[in-house]
Structures are given as structure tokens and as C-alpha cells.
Amino acid sequence: KAFRFGVPKNPEFLGCQESPALFAATIENLKAIGGEPVEVDFAPFLEAARLLYEGPWVAERYSVAGALIEQQPDAVLPVIKAVLGKAPGTTAVQLFEAQYRLQQLKAICDRIMTEVDCVLTPAYPRPVTLAELHAEPVKRNSDLGYYTNFMNMLDYAAVAVPAGVMDNGLPWGVTMFGRVFTDQYLLSLADALQRRTDLALVGSNAITTPALQNPARNDRTRVVVCGAHLDGLPLNWQLRQRGGRLLEATTSSAAYKLYALAGGPLLRPGMVRVAEGGAAIAVEVWDIPSSELGSFLTGIPAPLGLGKVELEDGRWETGFICDAYGLDGAEDITHFGGWKAWLASRD
């Protein structure tokens, strides 16, 4: 249904040449899905944001880190010491004055929010390079938080949404925020906006921008298992211990043979792709944090390893494969259709 969304009267882009046009395009996209833009005075939001680091709230941080700063100053980054350095001089009077001012600002901002369903801003005014961040860490962090530092202070809900791509290939986005507990509503608007822009998602093969090719899939990797790592079997703990999650039980394409490898005492299967005479093999698809994949791989004994496995729907995923030399003395159990079925037959 139709909705009203606020936009800052004079949005700040800190000299970025591309952000104004990208922001204007996002406003048009929201209008196309039923939104009506309404200019709002952004000054009280920005004043609340400044209280986060310029006000006495740094004393709250100092209450946690102060002892470390005083006892081991070299263990704390200079920029952190610089930000928290004024905390010991903060008085109770200043704290109460700032709290009262924040209450006043929240009342003003809440009145503005009653006129709209949400407010749209850039995610940040402009990107910041690592060199800029190193040279002026406090200022540049403040720049990056220009449109976000007030959120927690004012107890608002917010969602960041991809909304475009800059000429250098870096992603560009917006923030939509609203009153407390409007999370689900904001997510529904974010979903509608993302469908409208039809941007390729991270991990999608549709991304062609060089800077975004071959990205991580939300920092998790899918792994296809066919034997002792299946749910409920002896080595499944190796997946679960690494934060693994069972995504689905499915089958491979009909191009594989399954063998019970020789040796033991732990029984192990070998799944081998063949040109003919293959069958669909029961498998499970798990995912684990990408950072855990290396340790998982190094724990796999020969002749097994990780490669690419074709699933019944045509997907190719990382999964267990077996080198041909490992089939010496192995038993062909393909006709059972899966490792668990073969184990059950032995019982």
C-alpha cells in the first residue's frame, strides 16, 4: 500500500560526485512502489548523533576500557585513547544535562517520525579509503557514521539496503529507519526496493562487475557429504563442531558410483563420477563457516578429498570425491542408492 518516507532536506554527501544521483534514483524507485517522499529537518537527528562521541557517553566506554588504558596504555590503539581521553574529566552534571538534551531531541525527532512511515538516507555520505581512515581515524569514522550514529541514541530500528553500484565497482546503498519495533515493516520495504532495483545479490553468478566477481556467500560454504559425515553418523560431529548446518537431504545426479572402501575400522565410502553405469546417490548438503573449510579439508584422509559434485537439479557444489587408486579392494554398493541404505543392509 502507499506509504510516506522522509528524506533529509539537504542531504550531505561530503563531496561525493556519484552519491547524489544514486540517492535520487533510489527515491524514484521508492516512488515507483507506492512511496511519497517528504522533506524532513534532519538537524535534530544529527545533534543526537554528535552526543555519541562528543557527549558524556564516552565515560560509559571508559568504565570498561579505562583500567586497561591506565595500566597498559601501549595495549590500546592511539585513536581509542584519543576518543576516551576526555572521559575522566566528565562530571555528573554534564551527564544529566546531556541526558535531558537527548530526551528533548528524541521528542522532536519522534514528532517528525509521526508524519512518515520511515526515513530514507544514504548508508553513508561517501566511501572512505583506508589511507584516509589511517590519517584521520576519528573524523573518518564520524563521516561513516553520519547517518547512523543517532539510531541507538534515539531507539530507532533501521535496515541497510543495497541500492546501486558506483563507477569503481563498489556497492552503494541506503538506510531506511523507523520507530522502535518497526523492524518487520522496514524489512518488507527493503525487500520491495531490492526487487525493484533487481541488483544481483552477493554470491550470485549474475554479478559481472570485476570488483564483485567470485564473492564469498555470506561467509559460509556448502559441503556435500555422502558417508560418515551424514547426519547421525560417526563423523558428523566434525561438521557440527565447526558450526555446520544441515541445509537439505537430496541426491547426486545419476552419474556416480558408490563404493565401500577397503580398510577400517571406520567404514568409509568413495563416490566416483563415471561416464556410464552411474546412479543417483543419496547425499546431504551442509554449510559451514568459510573460515573452517581449511581445517575440515586437512582432516580428510586419502584417498578422499574435496572437489565438485553434481546434484540432481544440476547444481555443482563442493563435496567429497575419491581418487581412483583408492578403489583397490573396494566393494561396489551403488545399487543400494546411498551409504545409510548400505549400512542398514549390513545390520
Legacy VTK file of the C-alpha trace (Angstrom):
# vtk DataFile Version 3.0
C-alpha trace
ASCII
DATASET POLYDATA
POINTS 347 float
0.000 0.000 0.000
1.021 3.654 -0.304
3.495 4.999 2.227
5.263 8.243 3.092
9.029 8.279 3.538
11.118 11.131 4.847
14.233 12.428 3.101
16.681 14.973 4.571
16.058 18.489 3.256
19.704 18.981 2.398
21.362 15.542 2.308
25.108 15.537 2.967
27.418 13.640 0.597
30.766 15.142 1.708
31.825 15.892 -1.848
30.976 12.525 -3.392
30.172 13.047 -7.062
28.120 9.860 -7.559
26.042 9.577 -4.386
23.561 12.410 -5.170
22.420 10.758 -8.407
22.284 7.298 -6.812
20.227 8.678 -3.920
17.858 10.452 -6.313
17.423 7.203 -8.276
16.547 5.361 -5.060
13.902 7.964 -4.244
12.390 7.372 -7.678
12.410 3.618 -7.111
10.562 4.041 -3.812
8.038 6.320 -5.529
7.513 3.621 -8.163
6.468 1.099 -5.486
3.992 3.471 -3.858
6.120 5.820 -1.765
5.642 9.550 -1.334
8.829 11.478 -0.388
8.522 14.095 2.354
11.344 16.500 3.212
12.278 16.461 6.905
14.508 18.640 9.057
17.498 16.423 9.804
19.238 18.776 12.254
17.880 17.182 15.482
18.925 13.710 14.304
22.453 14.945 13.618
22.674 16.681 17.010
21.712 13.417 18.701
24.408 11.656 16.676
27.076 14.079 17.906
26.218 13.266 21.512
27.504 9.727 20.995
31.169 10.731 20.862
31.172 14.418 21.790
28.976 13.985 24.877
29.498 12.210 28.203
28.602 8.786 26.756
32.325 8.222 26.205
32.507 7.849 30.000
30.414 4.681 29.688
33.052 3.237 27.378
35.807 4.388 29.711
34.183 2.475 32.564
35.022 -0.695 30.635
38.349 0.190 28.992
39.682 2.746 31.472
41.611 0.309 33.652
43.403 -1.122 30.623
44.251 2.360 29.332
45.679 3.368 32.702
47.586 0.142 33.417
48.724 -0.836 29.902
48.480 2.260 27.685
50.522 0.646 24.921
47.912 -2.107 24.587
45.276 0.374 23.394
45.182 1.944 19.936
46.031 5.673 19.990
42.716 6.574 18.336
40.785 4.849 21.142
42.819 6.653 23.792
42.175 9.934 21.998
38.402 9.400 21.923
38.172 8.226 25.542
40.807 10.571 26.921
38.316 13.260 27.987
36.104 10.764 29.846
37.797 11.034 33.275
37.006 14.749 33.334
33.312 14.264 32.669
31.075 15.371 35.533
27.743 14.077 36.731
26.239 17.479 35.910
27.352 17.147 32.284
25.884 13.653 32.117
22.470 14.771 33.353
22.489 17.809 31.062
23.247 15.576 28.076
20.559 13.070 29.067
17.981 15.849 29.309
19.059 17.238 25.938
18.777 13.770 24.388
15.238 13.481 25.782
14.376 16.816 24.165
15.890 15.743 20.842
14.044 12.421 20.922
10.742 14.220 21.476
11.477 16.430 18.459
12.567 13.503 16.283
9.594 11.379 17.360
7.233 14.176 16.281
8.920 14.206 12.870
8.567 10.427 12.647
4.798 10.617 13.232
4.483 12.325 9.836
6.144 9.481 7.879
6.255 5.703 7.803
10.058 5.697 7.635
13.020 7.890 6.691
15.417 7.238 3.809
19.080 8.289 3.906
22.291 7.217 2.180
24.054 4.458 4.113
26.929 6.938 4.469
27.809 10.211 2.716
30.729 8.765 0.741
33.178 5.860 0.821
36.361 6.351 2.840
39.715 4.935 1.765
41.965 3.040 4.159
44.577 5.781 3.759
42.053 8.429 4.840
40.966 6.281 7.757
44.569 5.832 8.878
45.327 9.548 8.595
42.209 10.810 10.405
40.554 7.848 12.141
38.186 9.811 14.393
36.986 12.187 11.685
36.552 9.488 9.038
34.723 7.134 11.394
32.470 10.057 12.213
31.902 10.613 8.487
30.936 6.965 8.008
28.514 7.175 10.946
26.929 10.441 9.774
23.597 8.757 9.021
23.730 6.032 11.693
25.238 7.286 14.969
21.869 8.544 16.227
19.979 5.262 15.744
20.683 3.666 19.123
20.607 7.017 20.903
17.028 7.591 19.695
15.981 3.914 19.944
15.078 3.537 16.279
15.040 0.477 14.019
16.945 0.529 10.725
17.863 -1.646 7.750
20.616 -1.086 5.188
19.692 -1.940 1.605
21.903 -2.323 -1.499
20.672 0.269 -3.994
23.313 0.725 -6.700
26.882 0.253 -7.870
29.466 3.038 -8.161
31.669 3.532 -11.228
34.611 1.881 -9.444
32.550 -1.274 -8.860
31.947 -0.721 -5.149
28.391 -1.292 -3.882
26.313 1.709 -2.831
23.325 1.576 -0.515
20.739 3.357 1.579
19.324 3.099 5.079
15.637 3.081 5.931
14.814 3.722 9.574
11.664 3.990 11.644
10.316 3.943 15.176
11.158 1.158 17.595
9.634 -2.246 16.744
9.035 -1.385 13.070
11.642 -3.961 12.038
9.283 -6.202 10.051
7.752 -3.249 8.212
11.189 -1.899 7.302
12.272 -5.322 6.081
9.191 -5.528 3.849
10.044 -2.146 2.299
13.674 -3.197 1.905
12.542 -6.353 0.133
10.292 -4.378 -2.227
13.109 -1.928 -3.006
15.605 -4.700 -3.653
13.179 -6.448 -6.014
12.585 -3.129 -7.779
16.295 -2.455 -8.359
16.869 -6.129 -9.303
20.503 -5.925 -8.210
22.460 -9.168 -8.245
22.907 -10.491 -4.706
26.308 -11.264 -3.227
27.216 -14.808 -4.229
25.176 -14.628 -7.437
26.690 -15.604 -10.767
24.865 -12.619 -12.261
27.409 -10.188 -10.825
29.707 -9.073 -13.635
31.385 -6.064 -12.047
35.091 -7.010 -11.713
35.289 -5.803 -8.109
32.442 -8.131 -7.104
33.293 -11.321 -9.004
33.632 -14.560 -7.026
32.468 -13.093 -3.685
32.013 -15.127 -0.512
28.493 -16.404 0.029
27.724 -14.678 3.302
30.928 -16.162 4.684
29.630 -19.755 4.606
30.496 -22.634 2.276
28.273 -25.521 1.178
29.676 -29.043 1.513
28.084 -32.202 0.052
28.607 -35.331 2.187
27.784 -38.918 1.303
29.193 -41.112 4.093
30.378 -40.992 7.678
29.678 -37.225 7.860
25.944 -37.730 7.232
23.593 -36.650 9.991
23.688 -39.173 12.842
26.818 -40.989 11.660
30.218 -41.187 13.432
31.989 -38.201 11.817
29.052 -35.797 11.695
30.455 -34.066 14.787
33.264 -32.660 12.611
30.666 -30.533 10.802
28.622 -29.591 13.844
31.705 -28.667 15.883
32.582 -26.152 13.149
29.137 -24.556 13.233
27.777 -26.688 10.385
24.087 -26.619 9.477
22.143 -29.248 7.534
20.546 -27.487 4.554
18.937 -30.372 2.691
18.900 -34.096 2.016
18.970 -34.756 -1.722
20.691 -36.935 -4.330
23.531 -36.540 -6.748
22.971 -36.605 -10.490
22.739 -40.105 -11.988
26.432 -40.090 -12.898
28.102 -41.641 -9.859
29.111 -44.980 -8.434
29.386 -45.553 -4.689
31.961 -47.878 -3.140
32.666 -49.142 0.352
36.414 -48.621 0.644
38.729 -51.277 1.985
40.320 -50.841 5.402
38.960 -49.591 8.657
37.967 -49.854 11.400
35.856 -46.819 10.438
33.897 -47.688 7.295
34.213 -45.076 4.566
32.555 -44.640 1.168
34.056 -43.433 -2.076
31.807 -41.662 -4.590
33.240 -41.569 -8.107
31.853 -39.861 -11.212
31.548 -42.237 -14.184
30.726 -41.879 -17.868
28.192 -44.713 -17.858
26.520 -47.112 -15.444
26.095 -44.480 -12.763
23.170 -43.805 -10.452
21.800 -41.076 -8.185
23.375 -41.341 -4.712
21.738 -40.077 -1.520
23.701 -37.123 -0.113
23.289 -34.230 2.313
24.177 -30.592 1.754
25.653 -28.848 4.796
27.149 -25.415 5.181
29.979 -24.352 7.458
31.762 -21.022 8.026
34.242 -20.466 5.188
36.957 -19.904 7.784
36.508 -23.532 8.939
36.808 -25.127 5.498
40.604 -25.367 5.588
40.747 -27.272 8.872
37.947 -29.555 7.676
39.812 -30.333 4.459
43.129 -31.119 6.159
41.385 -33.684 8.365
40.146 -35.748 5.405
42.365 -38.835 4.891
43.421 -40.149 1.467
42.085 -41.335 -0.934
39.215 -38.940 -0.164
39.229 -35.222 -0.795
37.015 -32.291 -1.717
36.063 -31.468 -5.286
32.914 -30.609 -7.219
29.828 -32.834 -7.091
26.824 -32.509 -9.401
23.436 -32.684 -7.682
20.161 -33.932 -9.146
18.993 -30.413 -10.035
22.175 -29.612 -11.961
23.938 -27.614 -9.246
27.653 -28.180 -8.743
28.694 -27.940 -5.111
31.859 -28.649 -3.131
31.739 -32.233 -1.893
33.538 -35.494 -1.174
35.264 -37.242 -4.086
37.552 -40.261 -4.222
40.785 -40.821 -6.163
40.650 -43.852 -8.440
43.595 -45.590 -6.742
41.536 -45.838 -3.579
39.104 -48.270 -5.216
41.510 -51.214 -4.961
39.681 -53.856 -2.923
36.570 -51.660 -2.645
33.017 -53.067 -2.842
30.621 -51.563 -5.390
27.478 -50.646 -3.418
25.901 -48.302 -5.972
22.710 -50.364 -6.192
21.869 -49.501 -2.566
21.465 -45.854 -3.582
23.300 -44.435 -0.575
25.610 -45.072 2.370
22.920 -45.283 5.029
20.959 -47.827 2.996
24.078 -49.986 2.676
24.769 -49.743 6.418
21.182 -50.788 7.141
21.574 -53.837 4.894
24.602 -54.963 6.879
22.656 -54.684 10.144
LINES 1 348
347 0 1 2 3 4 5 6 7 8 9 10 11 12 13 14 15 16 17 18 19 20 21 22 23 24 25 26 27 28 29 30 31 32 33 34 35 36 37 38 39 40 41 42 43 44 45 46 47 48 49 50 51 52 53 54 55 56 57 58 59 60 61 62 63 64 65 66 67 68 69 70 71 72 73 74 75 76 77 78 79 80 81 82 83 84 85 86 87 88 89 90 91 92 93 94 95 96 97 98 99 100 101 102 103 104 105 106 107 108 109 110 111 112 113 114 115 116 117 118 119 120 121 122 123 124 125 126 127 128 129 130 131 132 133 134 135 136 137 138 139 140 141 142 143 144 145 146 147 148 149 150 151 152 153 154 155 156 157 158 159 160 161 162 163 164 165 166 167 168 169 170 171 172 173 174 175 176 177 178 179 180 181 182 183 184 185 186 187 188 189 190 191 192 193 194 195 196 197 198 199 200 201 202 203 204 205 206 207 208 209 210 211 212 213 214 215 216 217 218 219 220 221 222 223 224 225 226 227 228 229 230 231 232 233 234 235 236 237 238 239 240 241 242 243 244 245 246 247 248 249 250 251 252 253 254 255 256 257 258 259 260 261 262 263 264 265 266 267 268 269 270 271 272 273 274 275 276 277 278 279 280 281 282 283 284 285 286 287 288 289 290 291 292 293 294 295 296 297 298 299 300 301 302 303 304 305 306 307 308 309 310 311 312 313 314 315 316 317 318 319 320 321 322 323 324 325 326 327 328 329 330 331 332 333 334 335 336 337 338 339 340 341 342 343 344 345 346
